[in-house]
Amino acid sequence: MSSIANTDARLEQVFDPISLAALNSKAEMLERLDNKYVTRAGILHRAAAELARRFDILEIEGRRSFTYETCYFDDADRRSYFDHHQGRRQRAKVRIRKYADAGLCFVEVKLKDKRGATIKKRLPYDAGKFGILNKTALAYVHEVYFDQYRQEFPYALSRVLDMRYVRMTLVAKDGGERMTIDSGMRFFAPGSSHAVSDDHFILETKSANGNGIADRLLRAMHQHPTKHCSKYCTGIAILNQGTRHNKFLPALRKLGIVPAPQTAEVVPGQEIEVAA
């Protein structure tokens, strides 16, 4: 069994299970404020017992961790990537996500509202069309973009990046908050690929105000949100050498992809946060 499978298995058993229907009833969170944290396995295990007091874990047919496959779409100039890099409020991320273990597939469009909250719109999709935006899918992308911004979608889309990872999903016992734990991240583009170390995890908290139970617990453990930690943007920065990525350096460093500055003193076994 791989190290990632061992780590996930130990974490999974700490939590009480919840069904998909019950999870969505408590906290579908299609509109929310997100925070992302890059942590190592040791931090996550230290947090697990306290998280288990307040959160349940999604379980489907006896499984508690699930493989996600995602392909992202952008134009030739990487307009979506650079809109994120420049912090534009009016921006879109378009992807097809396949929930491999559950046999589900969706076209998903992520947008921002005026206060910076994430709005996710999704359309059920034929898994056999994974990687291809057909006319129905493109019409949906244009429709939700226009509904949000009252403007036409501004560029043509083509498949530019694929990724695969394993996810566990937690939901607060009292509802209204979710947290995902992603590991085993693998990025793929034509002619290149990259695997993130299995010791690195991306935690994403999703709550109404961006300051939920999980955020407070992680802060108490001296963990702070990692800004500009989009998996799409991280993948583009990794696989496209020379692409401007200075805003994503903190995330890339925490993921062990870009070396920390030479002046940083790293103590074996101790996790440190290095400023960009």
N, C-alpha and C positions, 0 to 999 in steps of 0.2 A: 504494500500500500504506500502511496506517495506521501511526502511530508504534508502536503496540502490536504490530502484526504484524512490523515491522522488528526491534523489541527481542526478541521471542520467537524469531524466526528466527535471530538471531545467537546467542542462548543455546543453542538446541536443538543446533546443530552442534558444540558443544564436547564433548558427551557421547557415550559409546558407548551403543548401543541395547540394550534388554532387552525380551522379550516379556511380555505380561500374565501368562501361566501361570508363567513363571520368576520374575516379580516377586512374585506371590502365594506361590510356593513359598519364596522367600527371606524375605519380610516382609509377611504379610497385615495384621498390626497392628490387628486388631479390638479388642484390649485393649492400651492403651499409655498413656504419659504424654506429653502434648503441650506444646509451646511455640510461641507465635506471635510473629512479628516483622513490623513494618511498615517497609519499606525503600524507597529510591528506586532507579531504574535504575542509577545510577552505582555504588552499593554492590554491587548484585547482579552487575554485570559484573566488578567487582574480585574478587568471591568465586568466580566461575565456574570459573576455571582450576584452583584448588585443589579445589573440589567435584568437578570432572570426574576428578580422580585417584582419588577415593574412591567415586564414585557413578556408576551408569548411569541412562539415561533411558528411560521407558516409550515404546515405539514399537508402533503398531498400524497395519498396512497402509500403512506409510510416513509416518504422521502422528506427531508428537511433542508437539503441543499440542492440547487437546481442549476443546470447549465443554460446560460443565455448566449445566443448568437445574434450579433447585430451587424448590419451593414449601413454605412452612412453615405449620404448623398450631398454633393456640393457642386460648384461649377469649376471650370478649368482654372480660374484664378483664386480658388479657395475663398470665395466671398463669405461663406458662413464662418469659416475659421477666423478670418481677419476681422469680421464683425465682432466675434467673441474676444479676440485679442485686443481690439480697441475699446471694448466695453460698451459697444452701442446698445442702447436700451431696446431699439427696434431691430430685432434679429430673430432668426429661426434656425433650428436644428432639425433636419429631416432624416429619418432612419426607418428601416424595417427591423423589427425585433422578433426573434423566434424563441419561444420558450420551449426548448427542445424536449425536456422531460414531460411537459404537460401537453405537448402537441398543439400549442397555440401560436398564432402569429398575428402581428399588428403592424400597420403603418402608423408611425408616431411622429408628431410635430410638437416640438417644444418651443414656446414663445415666452416673452416677458411682458408683464403688465407695467403700469406707470410707477408702481412702488417697488418694482424689481422682483416681484414674486414670479415663480415659475408656473406656467400654464401648460399642461400636457393634453393634447388632443390625440385620440387614436381611433383607428378604423380596423375592424377585424379583416384579416387578409388570408388568402390561400398560401399555405406554407410552400407549396410548389412554385410560387412566384417570388420566393425569397431572392433578393438581389435585383429585382426588376420592378420599377414603378410603372404600372400600366396606366391607361387613360383614366380609369376610375380613381386610382391612387393619386395621380397628379391633380385631378380635379379637386380631390379632397384637400390636398396640400394648399392649393390656391384658395379654396373656400375658407379654410380656417385662418389663413394669413390675412385675407381681406376682412373677415369678421373682426379680427383683433386690431388691425392697424388701418383699416379703410383704404388700403392701397393694394395694387396688384403685386403678386409675388415677383421679385425683381430679377431673377436669373434662372437659367436652365440648369437642370440637375443631372448628374451622372454618379455612378457608384465609385467612391474614392477610397474607402477604408472598411475593413471588416475587423471585428474583434470577437473574442470568446472569453467568458469568465464564469466563475461559479458564484452564486448568490444565495445568502440566507436572508430572510425577511422577518423582521420583528414588528409587532404592533403592541402599543401600550395597552395594558389590561383595562385601563379606564377609557381607552379610545382616543381618537383625535391626534394621534402621533404614530409615525412609522420610522423604522431605521433599517437600512440595508447594509449588509456586510459582503463586500466583493473581494474575491481572491482568484489566484490562478489566471491573471490577465494576460491574454495573448493578442497581439495586433498583427494584421496582415494587409499588405497592399501588393500590387503587381511587382514582383521582383524583390520583395523585402518582407521581413517579419521580425518581431521582437517579443520576447517573453519576459515579463516582470517577475522578479524573484518571488517565490511562493511565501516568503516571510513577510511580504508587504500586503497590507489590506487597505481598501478604501471604504470608509464608513460614511454613509450619507444619512443625515437626519432630516426628517420632513415633518414640519409642524406649522401651525397657523401663524406663529409670530417669530419663528426662527430661534426660539429660546426654550426648547422643550426639556423634558426630563433627561433624555440622553445627552443633550448639549451641556446641561448643568453637571451631570456626572463626569463627562469627559473633561470639562474645565477643572473640576476638582482633582483630576489626575494630571493636571498641567498639559492637557492636550488642547490645541486651539485649531479652529477651522483653517484649512489650507485653501487660500483663494485661488481662483482660476484653475480648478482641478477637473475640468471637463474631460471625460475619457476620450471623447472624439478629438479634442484639441491636443491632448497629451499624445494620442496615437499619431496624429499628423506631425507634431513636432519631433517625435522619435524617428519616424520612417522617412521624413522628407528633410534630409540634411540641408542646412543653409536656410531653411524657412525661419522667418523672424519669430522668436518664441520667448522673448525676455520676460513677458508677464507670466509665463508658465514655468519659469525656473524654480520657484519654491516647490511646486508639485513634482517636477522632474527630479529635483535633488532628494526629496523625501522618498521618492520611489526608487532611489538608487540608480537612476539613469544618467544623471549629470553629476560629476564629482563635486563635492563640497569645496569651497575655497581652501587654498593651502594653509591659510592661517587658522582654520578651525582645528581644534584639538579633539580628537575622537577617543573616548575612553572605552575600551572593550566592554561589551555588554551593556553599555549605557546609551540610550537614545537621546539625541540632541536635536534641536531645531536650528537650522542654519538660515539666516536671513539671506534674501536674494541680493 
